[in-house]
Every structure is written in structure tokens, then in C-alpha cells.
């Protein structure tokens, strides 16, 4: 094993951490704030064509107004299934259909609901941090198993992995601050 393999381990750890951070970002986008965003419905799955499919694969989602989402199914027979999926999601939304268009008014959040959403967001952030640390743990374990490499080189590579880990955790913490401010904004 060479220094090139060590760099490969560090690179793979960074990729794993990037995926964890991107997943956390996606999860944060699905947490509702007071404003309508199309990403709010990203995690809603609709039973269609024998499978549970993401809502954006069976319809187009738009935010024409700050407090309104519209969903236009490509297949009009899916309107009741989409409505039910949105209503049963834990987003607290109440859709209504008018012909082939589903309107979803976004109610303003009360203080208690905002605090609940912040708790959910902190839980998702911690899951992201755990995934980042898991990437670090795997990389350090792989580095320790390496033969024919000096201890100094291993320590240097471990420091690189730790620096990448710290950067990713710091970035997740920054995302938490931004999202928390967005949720608590009245």
C-alpha cells in the first residue's frame, strides 16, 4: 500500500461525507417554513402504477404564491391518490382538488409548531453529523489496516480525514443556523 492509496481513502471518506451532507440538505428542504417551496413535497410518495413514487415523478409542483402550492398530475386519475398522500404526510397540509389541479394552501406556523419543526431539524442534523463521523471512522479504520506505511504518514492522513470531517460538521451546523432562523421567522 502506498501514499496514493492513503489519498484514495481520504478522497473516499470525503465523498461519503459529501453524500451525508447532501442528504441532510435534502431533508432540511422538506421541512416546511412559513413559505411555500416546491421542495416541501419532495419526500411525499404517491401509490401509482403499482409502486410508491415521488410526487414530482407523477406531477408538476409549483409555488405560484408565497402561501400556495399547486400540483398538476400528468395522469388525472392520480388526483385522489396524490391528495391522500399529501394529507397523510406529516406536513400538516390540507390539499383540495379543482378539476385536474390540486391546490395546497400553506397555513402560517404557530409558535408550538415552529418549535417542533426546529426539534425535527436538529434531529436530522444530528443524523447528518453521525453519517459524517461514520465516514471518518471507516477511513481511519482503513488507514490503520495499511501495511508498509510509516506511522507518521498514517497520522498525517488521519489529520487530513479529521480536517475534512470538521469542515463537513461545521457546514451542517451552518445549515442548521440558517434553517432555524428561516423556521422561527414570523
N, C-alpha and C positions, 0 to 999 in steps of 0.2 A: 504494500500500500504506500502511496506516495502523497506528497503535498497536494497534488492535483485531486486525489480522492478526498482529501480533507476539505478542499474548496467545494467539491461537489456536495459533500454532506452539509456544509454551511448553506450552500445555494438551495438544496432541497428543503432544509429547515425554513429558510426564508419563504420559499414557495408555499409551504404548509401554513406558515403564519399569515401570509397574504390571503390565502383562501379563508382562514378563520376570520380575519378582519373583514373581508368582503361579505362573508355570511352574516357577520354582526351588523354591517351596514345595511344589508338587505332586510334583516329582521327589524332594525330601527325604522326603516322606511314604512314598514307595515303597521307601526304604532301610530294611532291616529292623534293628530293635534287638532286644534280648532279649525284648521283649514282643510279644504278638500284637495287631495292629491290622488292621482291615478294609482300610485304605488300602494295606497291603502288597501286595495283589494288583491294585491299580489299573492297572498297566502290563501285566499279563498279558493276552494276546489269544488268543481261542479260535476255531479254524476252525468256523464254524457257519452253516448256511443259505447257503453259497456265499461267505461273507465272513469276514474276521478281525474278531471283535467283542470289545469289552472284557468281561471276565469278569462285571462287575456288570450287564451287559445281557442275560445268558443265565441268571443265577442270583442267589440272595441269599447274601451273605457275612456271617458273624457271628463274633464272638470271645467264645464262652461262658466261656472260662477264659483266664488270663494267658498260657498257653503252648499254646493250641489255637485254630485257625481251623476253621470249618465252612463248606462250600459246598453249597448246596442248589439244584441245577439245576431250572429250571422245566420243561424237557424232559428226561426221564430218559435219552433216547438220547444226550445230550451228555456223560454221565458220563465215558466213556473219553477223549473229546477234551479235556475240562477237566482231567482228571488228567494227561494227556500234556503239555498246555500249561504246567501248574504245574511239573511235573517238569523240563521242558526250559528253563524260565526260569532266569535266572542268580541266583535267590534261594536256591538250595541247600536246597529243601524237598522232602519225600518224602510225597506225599499217598497216602491209602488210602481206597477206597470201601467203604461198607457199605450195600447197597441203593441208595437214591437220595441218600444223604448222603456227601459227601467230607470226611474228617477230615484236617487238616493239622497235625501236631504241630510246634511251633516249637522246634527244638533250641537249647540255650544256645550263645552265641557263644564261640569260643575267642579268645585274645589276638590271634593272627595274623589271623583273620577280621575282628576288630574294626578292626585297623589298615588292612586292605584296604578295609573299608567307609568308614573315615574318608578314605582317599585318593580313593575314588569320590565321596564327598560334596564334598570340596574341588574336584574337577574340575567337578562340577555347579555349585558355587557360582561358580567362575571363568567358566563358560559364562553364568551369570546376569549376572555383572558385565559381561562383554563385550556382552551384549544391551542392558544399561542404557547402556553407553558408546556403543553404536551409535545408540541413540535420541538421545543428546546430540549426537553427530556430525551426524546428519541435521538436527536442529533448528538447530544453528549454521550449517550449510551453507545452510539455507533463509533464515536471518536475514541472512547475508552477501549473498544474492542480491537482497534487498529494495532497491527504489529509493524515492526521495522520503522517506527517513527519516534523521534525523541519526545521526552516528556515536555520539554519547552514548546515544541511545535503543537502538541496536544493542548497545552494550556493556552497558547495563543489562539488556536481555533475555538476553544471553549469561550474565550473572551469575546471573539467575533460573534459567536452564537448568542451570547448574553447581551451584547450590544444590540443585535437585531431584535431580540426579544424585548428589551427595554423600549426600543423605538416603537414596536408594534403596540405594546401595552399603553405607552404614552399616547399614541394615536387613538386608541379605543377610549381612553379617558377623555381626550378632547372631544370625540364624537358624543360621549355621554353629556358633557357640559353643554354642547350646542343643542342636543335634542331635549335635554331637561329644560333649558331656557325656552325652547320652542313650545314644549308642552305646558309649562307654567304661565306662558304669555296669555293674557286675557284679551 
